[in-house]
Amino acid sequence: MRIMVIAFSCKVAFGSRNKMPWAAQRRRPDAKPTISQFLPHAASDKGAAVTLDSTTEPRTQELRTDGDTPMPPVFDDAFRHSLSELFRWRRDVRRFRSDRVDMQVIAELIELATLAPSVGHSQPWRFVIVEDSARRKAIIDNFNTCNAAALANYDGAEAALYAKLKLAGLCEAPVHLAVFCDSSTADGRGLGRMTMPETLVFSVIGSLQNLMLAARARGLGAGWISILEPREVATILEIPAEWRFVAYLCIGRPEEEHLDPELERHGWQARLPQSTVLHRR
Ligand SMILES: Cc1cc2nc3c(=O)[nH]c(=O)nc-3n(C[C@H](O)[C@H](O)[C@H](O)COP(=O)(O)O)c2cc1C
């Protein structure tokens, strides 16, 4: 069985911070390890790969510098417009094409995810790429069980509507990515989470927003699945007891693109007005 854990925690990957193989080079931005170093090259050789576009060049090549000092980019009106469009056109995707996705792109998405803010800079995100077909099948079985149980909570027309919704693309999606929060991490030394320990999980969720937007910018879609039993997921993926399940993502090329969320389109839930979400005190 193959399972890949990309835990960008030195503790998990190498046992201790002192054993970091790149520790001596850390101050040089171009010497930073990339997540792709942790991915097997073989992972991308199944079927047609999604081609890399120019945005997948290493970030260090895009940096303007003043001597050795990186200079901030200029974010102009055109960029702001594109960024807004990216937010508008991001969708939770359940309908995927079967094209294989280059694992280098997935590595880049994870790397961008890890640029998210985290409480105390604790970086509690742990990413698990699920490749093994038996584990994937076990996840799909668990989704089917949980979804049937969820359906049983609705009656009449609501139940009929729920039954018609497509709430996962697990069978079609070429990439399965399980995301966890290491609730035992000492990184960040507790800063910011004494009164709100849940901020560790909030941090992981922020990283997922990065990942989903970065995926959309590369023509990929991500679908977030929470209709799973967290303990089952942990057992199936043999996850350390301290890691809390946050999300199971399907990633791949979307079959269709829409401005409206799928749940809006199928009459489940409309977008809320500003008067509901914005308040003044
Ligand atoms: C925490 C969380 C859990 C979610 N779980 C599921 C899920 O199990 N199945 C599903 O189809 N969508 C799931 N979604 C996606 C939402 O349904 C989706 O974000 C929402 O309908 C709005 O659509 P949009 O993301 O395309 O804007 C989840 C989203 C979040 C943030």
The ligand as a Tripos MOL2 file, in Angstrom:
@<TRIPOS>MOLECULE
LIG
   31    33     1     0     0
SMALL
NO_CHARGES

@<TRIPOS>ATOM
      1 C1        -15.7730   22.9350    5.5150 C.3       1 LIG1
      2 C2        -16.4000   22.6020    4.1880 C.ar      1 LIG1
      3 C3        -16.9130   21.3340    3.9870 C.ar      1 LIG1
      4 C4        -17.5070   21.0090    2.7610 C.ar      1 LIG1
      5 N1        -17.9820   19.7420    2.5290 N.ar      1 LIG1
      6 C5        -18.5210   19.4220    1.3350 C.ar      1 LIG1
      7 C6        -18.9530   18.1040    1.0330 C.ar      1 LIG1
      8 O1        -18.8160   17.1760    1.8230 O.2       1 LIG1
      9 N2        -19.4970   17.8690   -0.1650 N.ar      1 LIG1
     10 C7        -19.6770   18.8580   -1.1030 C.ar      1 LIG1
     11 O2        -20.1960   18.5990   -2.1760 O.2       1 LIG1
     12 N3        -19.2300   20.1150   -0.8680 N.ar      1 LIG1
     13 C8        -18.6490   20.4120    0.3250 C.ar      1 LIG1
     14 N4        -18.1850   21.6770    0.5430 N.ar      1 LIG1
     15 C9        -18.2740   22.6720   -0.5340 C.3       1 LIG1
     16 C10       -19.4760   23.5940   -0.3310 C.3       1 LIG1
     17 O3        -20.6560   22.9100   -0.5800 O.3       1 LIG1
     18 C11       -19.2940   24.7760   -1.2770 C.3       1 LIG1
     19 O4        -18.1630   25.4960   -0.9030 O.3       1 LIG1
     20 C12       -20.5000   25.6980   -1.2580 C.3       1 LIG1
     21 O5        -21.6260   25.0310   -1.7330 O.3       1 LIG1
     22 C13       -20.2710   26.9630   -2.0910 C.3       1 LIG1
     23 O6        -19.8910   26.6160   -3.3870 O.3       1 LIG1
     24 P1        -18.5360   27.1350   -4.0270 P.3       1 LIG1
     25 O7        -17.4020   26.6380   -3.1650 O.co2     1 LIG1
     26 O8        -18.4960   26.5930   -5.4090 O.co2     1 LIG1
     27 O9        -18.5730   28.6420   -3.9900 O.co2     1 LIG1
     28 C14       -17.5930   21.9930    1.7510 C.ar      1 LIG1
     29 C15       -17.0370   23.2660    1.9700 C.ar      1 LIG1
     30 C16       -16.4500   23.5660    3.1750 C.ar      1 LIG1
     31 C17       -15.8480   24.9390    3.3550 C.3       1 LIG1
@<TRIPOS>BOND
     1     1     2 1
     2     2     3 ar
     3     2    30 ar
     4     3     4 ar
     5     4     5 ar
     6     4    28 ar
     7     5     6 ar
     8     6     7 ar
     9     6    13 1
    10     7     8 2
    11     7     9 ar
    12     9    10 ar
    13    10    11 2
    14    10    12 ar
    15    12    13 ar
    16    13    14 ar
    17    14    15 1
    18    14    28 ar
    19    15    16 1
    20    16    17 1
    21    16    18 1
    22    18    19 1
    23    18    20 1
    24    20    21 1
    25    20    22 1
    26    22    23 1
    27    23    24 1
    28    24    25 2
    29    24    26 1
    30    24    27 1
    31    28    29 ar
    32    29    30 ar
    33    30    31 1
@<TRIPOS>SUBSTRUCTURE
     1 LIG1         1 GROUP 0 **** ****
